[in-house]
Each structure stands twice: as C-alpha cells, then as structure tokens.
Amino acid sequence: MAELVVIGFDDENTAETVRTKLIQMQRDYLVDLEDAVVAVKMADGKVKLHQIHHLTAQGVVGGTFWGMLIGLIFMSPFLGVAVGAAAGGISGALADVGIDDQFMKKLAQTLVPGTSALFILIRKATLDKVLEGLRPYQGRAIQTSLSHKDEKALREVFDEVNRAQSP
C-alpha cells in the first residue's frame, strides 16, 4: 500500500528541486515513487499542477504506433495513424494515475500565493536515508498517511532545518 506525503514550501521552486532529488533517490533504490506532483499557487490565486506523468502525450505516441500498425494491415496507414493518435490522446487525457487531481487542487488552494507543495505517493522507502536526503530543504509536512512514528520523524527533520534557518 502506498503512503501519501504532502510537503509545503515557501517558494515556487523548492518543491520541484525536492522532486528531482527524490527521483535521483529512486534511481539509487532508496525510494519507490508511484507519483510525485508539484502544485504551485500562482500570484493570481490559481493552482498549477506539474505532473510527472504526461498521459496525453504517452497516449498519442502509443495510439499512433498501434494505429499505424492496424492501418498497415488494412492498407491505409495514414488513416490508421490519425485515428490511433486521436484515440490515444483522448484515452490518455481521460486516464488518471496516482494522486487524484481534484484532491491536490483543493489542498493547494489553502496555500499562500507564490508557494508550492509536493504531493508524493510512496510505495516503499528506506526512510532514514530519504529523510537525510531531504534535510537541506526548508519545508513543512502538510498532510501524510505515514505512521505516527514516521510522520514525527519527517516533521522533526523539517523543524530542525526551519529552526536552523530562522534568524
């Protein structure tokens, strides 16, 4: 079962930096991410989600391939490509993988304009090493589905960093 962690940051860029760090940790087999989305609350109050999975583009590519293959069988490859790309794009746009977009937008509405949040869905992690990797970043745990012990450890890491950064 995956665990949800939402971390807030006081600017628009740190959430993206932390997501990049987590992706590097995933390559090092320290964490297994199911999804990681950055939500930024713009100065005008709108929320922008930066997804890690671009399902519409993936659908178009996959649909184009299958459409061309089927088109070749029926001697109409261009029609197959067009129909396949359209069908793939539509199915990709309708698919929702990972964290629910409406949930993220609703929670991100509570942010102050000019700030961001990182929504992470974690399948499994070597928590002590992941927390050590997150130590340099000044954030705050907004919401988690972690155990009380693990959530306390996460909050302590950010509290320690926030105290060190305060004048």
JOLIN-V810543 format. One record per pair of residues at least 4 apart in sequence whose C-alpha atoms are under 6 Angstrom apart, sorted by sequence separation. I is the first residue (numbers start at 1). GAP is how many residues later the second one is. If there is no record, write none. Layout:
# JOLIN-V810543
[[I GAP] [I GAP]]
This chain:
# JOLIN-V810543
[[26 4] [41 4] [42 4] [55 4] [59 4] [60 4] [63 4] [64 4] [67 4] [68 4] [71 4] [72 4] [80 4] [81 4] [84 4] [85 4] [88 4] [104 4] [127 4] [146 4] [155 4] [156 4] [158 4] [25 5] [26 5] [41 5] [71 5] [72 5] [146 5] [26 6] [41 6] [71 6] [40 7] [40 8] [39 9] [68 9] [71 9] [39 10] [38 11] [38 12] [68 12] [37 13] [67 13] [68 13] [37 14] [67 14] [64 17] [67 17] [140 18] [139 19] [64 20] [63 21] [64 21] [63 22] [135 22] [138 23] [138 24] [60 25] [63 25] [12 28] [60 28] [59 29] [60 29] [59 30] [56 33] [59 33] [56 36] [55 37] [56 37] [35 63] [45 68] [43 70] [42 71] [43 71] [41 72] [42 72] [41 73] [41 74] [40 76] [39 77] [39 78] [38 79] [38 80] [37 81] [37 82] [36 83] [36 84] [35 85] [35 86] [34 87] [33 88] [34 88] [33 89] [32 90] [33 90] [32 91] [32 92] [31 93] [31 94] [30 95] [30 96] [12 102] [15 102] [11 103] [12 103] [15 103] [11 104] [12 104] [10 105] [11 105] [9 106] [9 107] [8 108] [9 108] [8 109] [7 110] [7 111] [6 112] [6 113] [5 114] [5 115] [4 116] [4 117] [3 118] [3 119] [2 120] [2 121] [9 130] [8 131] [8 132] [7 133] [7 134] [7 135] [6 136] [6 137] [5 138] [5 139] [4 140] [4 141] [3 142]]
